Every structure is written in structure tokens, then in C-alpha cells.
């Protein structure tokens, strides 16, 4: 049978500048399915990109299928709250697992670019619409594999995160480490 496994893991705080920070997550995919260009891939995405993917799928599926739910956008979401981050990660993983079970949604090239390329939202849109010099397959082929080489790596968790800047991050890192 064709298996597609997806993991959402390794939340990292990215600082855009002194005032703004966001969390992105690593998405690792392991598959023997013929509809994927790469059998193993890792990319990093943030919550707003998941929101973008779901909106795009909504437009493209033309309501022919019930779209999987995303974890709710929480106005009180805190980068320092490890439980909220863990719950959000689990919700994002469930969302992707359900997307991957739908042949209709899998036929959207943005799903593949989202999961297997480092492209921005605008570039994914352009590539899927054929407005880039590179094809979807080329974008995916040139995307990095990240640090993921085997299923054992996945289950072990990832490299130690860069040194934390704030007590909140230290708390988050400890919380993530104790989960593994």
C-alpha cells in the first residue's frame, strides 16, 4: 500500500526584529506514494502559512470535499506557553494527515510545494500557476532535506535548538525535551 507519514515537530522561535517573533515548525514527510516527487522531505512553516494553505484548498476544492479543520487561531496564543504550542502542533499535524488522505486535495500542487519546498506563499502561488521559471518538481527537488535522514531521527527529536534568549524560550525548550 501507499503510505504517507507526516510529522509536525521542533517548534522554533524566529525573531523578525526586537518586537516581533513567531514560531515555525518543522514538517517532515516520509512516503512511498507515487504522487510525491521526494520520498523524504523536511521544511519549516509557520501557522499563517497553514492558514494560507487551507484557504487555498477551500478555493480550489470548490467545496467538493469537506476540508479538515485547523487548530483555532487563539488571540491569547503565547510563545512562552509550551502547552499551547504542543496542542497547536498536534492540531496542525492532524490537519495535514487529513489533507493527505484526500486524493482531491493531494492533486493541488500547492500542497506539494507547502510540504516539500522552502518557497514563500507568493512563490508557491506563482509556481502552481505556472508563472515561475521553475516547475513544481524543480522547486521540490532543489528544496533542502533539512537534518532528517531516517525515521529514528524523527522519533529522537531534533538537534538541540540554538541557545535561548528569554526565560520563556528556556521553558519551551525544556517542555519540548521532556516530551520526547
C-alpha positions as CSV (number, residue, x, y, z in Angstrom):
1,X,0.0,0.0,0.0
2,X,1.0,3.6,-0.4
3,X,1.9,5.1,3.0
4,X,2.3,8.8,3.7
5,X,3.5,9.8,7.2
6,X,3.8,13.4,8.3
7,X,5.2,14.9,11.4
8,X,4.9,18.4,12.7
9,X,7.6,19.0,15.3
10,X,10.5,21.0,16.6
11,X,8.9,24.4,17.2
12,X,11.5,27.2,17.0
13,X,11.1,30.9,17.8
14,X,12.1,33.1,15.0
15,X,12.7,36.8,15.8
16,X,11.9,39.1,12.9
17,X,13.1,42.1,14.9
18,X,13.2,43.2,18.6
19,X,9.4,43.4,18.9
20,X,8.2,40.6,16.6
21,X,8.7,36.9,17.0
22,X,6.8,33.9,15.7
23,X,7.1,30.2,15.9
24,X,7.7,27.9,13.0
25,X,7.5,24.2,12.9
26,X,9.3,21.5,11.0
27,X,7.2,19.4,8.7
28,X,8.7,16.0,7.9
29,X,7.2,13.8,5.3
30,X,8.1,10.1,4.7
31,X,6.2,8.3,1.9
32,X,6.3,5.6,-0.8
33,X,3.5,7.3,-2.7
34,X,4.0,7.9,-6.4
35,X,2.3,11.3,-6.2
36,X,5.2,12.8,-4.3
37,X,8.4,14.0,-6.0
38,X,10.5,13.3,-2.9
39,X,10.1,10.3,-0.7
40,X,11.6,12.1,2.3
41,X,11.5,15.8,2.9
42,X,11.6,18.4,5.7
43,X,10.6,22.0,5.5
44,X,9.7,24.7,8.1
45,X,6.3,26.5,8.1
46,X,4.6,28.9,10.4
47,X,0.9,29.0,11.5
48,X,-0.1,31.7,9.0
49,X,1.2,29.5,6.1
50,X,-1.0,26.7,7.2
51,X,-3.9,29.2,7.3
52,X,-3.0,30.2,3.7
53,X,-2.9,26.6,2.6
54,X,-6.3,25.8,4.0
55,X,-7.8,28.9,2.3
56,X,-6.2,28.0,-1.0
57,X,-7.6,24.4,-0.7
58,X,-11.0,25.9,0.0
59,X,-11.0,27.9,-3.2
60,X,-9.6,25.0,-5.3
61,X,-11.7,22.2,-4.0
62,X,-14.8,24.3,-4.7
63,X,-16.4,22.7,-1.7
64,X,-16.4,19.3,-3.3
65,X,-14.9,17.9,-0.2
66,X,-15.2,18.8,3.5
67,X,-11.9,20.4,4.4
68,X,-10.1,19.2,7.6
69,X,-10.2,21.6,10.5
70,X,-7.2,23.7,11.6
71,X,-6.5,24.3,15.3
72,X,-8.3,27.6,16.1
73,X,-6.4,30.9,15.9
74,X,-6.0,31.8,19.6
75,X,-5.8,35.6,20.2
76,X,-4.0,34.7,23.5
77,X,-1.5,32.3,21.9
78,X,1.8,32.8,23.7
79,X,5.3,31.9,22.5
80,X,6.0,31.1,26.2
81,X,3.2,28.7,26.7
82,X,4.6,25.2,25.9
83,X,1.2,23.5,26.3
84,X,-0.4,25.8,23.7
85,X,2.4,25.2,21.4
86,X,2.2,21.4,21.8
87,X,-1.6,21.5,21.3
88,X,-1.2,23.6,18.2
89,X,1.5,21.3,16.7
90,X,-0.8,18.3,17.3
91,X,-3.7,20.1,15.6
92,X,-1.5,21.1,12.6
93,X,-0.3,17.5,12.2
94,X,-3.9,16.2,12.3
95,X,-4.9,18.8,9.7
96,X,-2.0,17.7,7.4
97,X,-2.8,14.0,7.9
98,X,-6.4,14.6,6.8
99,X,-5.3,16.6,3.8
100,X,-3.0,13.8,2.8
101,X,-5.9,11.3,2.9
102,X,-7.8,13.2,0.2
103,X,-6.9,12.5,-3.4
104,X,-8.7,15.7,-4.4
105,X,-6.6,17.9,-2.1
106,X,-3.5,16.0,-3.0
107,X,-4.0,16.9,-6.6
108,X,-3.3,20.6,-5.7
109,X,0.4,21.3,-6.4
110,X,0.4,23.9,-3.6
111,X,0.1,21.0,-1.1
112,X,3.2,19.5,-2.5
113,X,5.1,22.8,-2.5
114,X,3.9,23.5,1.0
115,X,5.2,20.2,2.3
116,X,8.3,19.7,0.2
117,X,9.7,23.1,-0.8
118,X,11.0,26.2,1.1
119,X,9.0,28.6,-1.2
120,X,7.1,31.5,0.3
121,X,3.4,31.7,-0.1
122,X,3.6,34.2,-3.0
123,X,6.2,31.9,-4.8
124,X,4.0,28.8,-4.2
125,X,1.1,30.6,-5.8
126,X,3.2,31.7,-8.7
127,X,4.8,28.3,-9.2
128,X,1.4,26.5,-9.0
129,X,0.0,28.9,-11.6
130,X,3.0,28.3,-13.9
131,X,4.3,31.9,-13.5
132,X,7.8,30.9,-12.4
133,X,10.8,29.8,-14.4
134,X,11.0,26.6,-12.4
135,X,8.4,23.8,-12.3
136,X,6.8,22.4,-9.1
137,X,9.0,19.3,-9.4
138,X,12.1,21.5,-9.7
139,X,11.1,23.6,-6.7
140,X,10.7,20.5,-4.7
141,X,13.9,18.8,-5.9
142,X,16.0,21.8,-5.0
143,X,14.4,22.2,-1.6
144,X,16.6,21.2,1.3
145,X,16.2,17.9,3.1
146,X,16.9,19.6,6.5
147,X,18.5,17.3,9.0
148,X,16.2,14.4,8.6
149,X,17.8,11.2,7.4
150,X,15.9,8.4,9.0
151,X,12.7,7.6,10.9
152,X,14.9,7.1,14.0
153,X,16.0,10.8,13.7
154,X,12.4,11.8,13.6
155,X,11.4,9.9,16.7
156,X,14.5,11.0,18.6
157,X,13.6,14.7,18.1
158,X,15.9,17.2,16.5
159,X,19.2,18.8,17.1
160,X,19.4,20.9,20.2
161,X,17.9,24.3,19.5
162,X,20.1,27.4,19.3
163,X,20.7,29.0,22.8
164,X,17.6,30.5,24.1
165,X,17.2,34.3,24.5
166,X,14.5,34.5,27.1
167,X,13.3,32.5,30.1
168,X,10.2,31.7,28.1
169,X,12.2,30.0,25.4
170,X,14.2,28.0,28.0
171,X,10.9,26.9,29.5
172,X,9.7,25.9,26.0
173,X,12.8,24.0,25.2
174,X,12.6,22.1,28.5
175,X,9.0,21.3,27.8
176,X,9.7,20.0,24.4
177,X,12.7,17.9,25.6
178,X,10.7,16.3,28.3
179,X,8.1,15.2,25.8
180,X,10.5,13.0,23.9
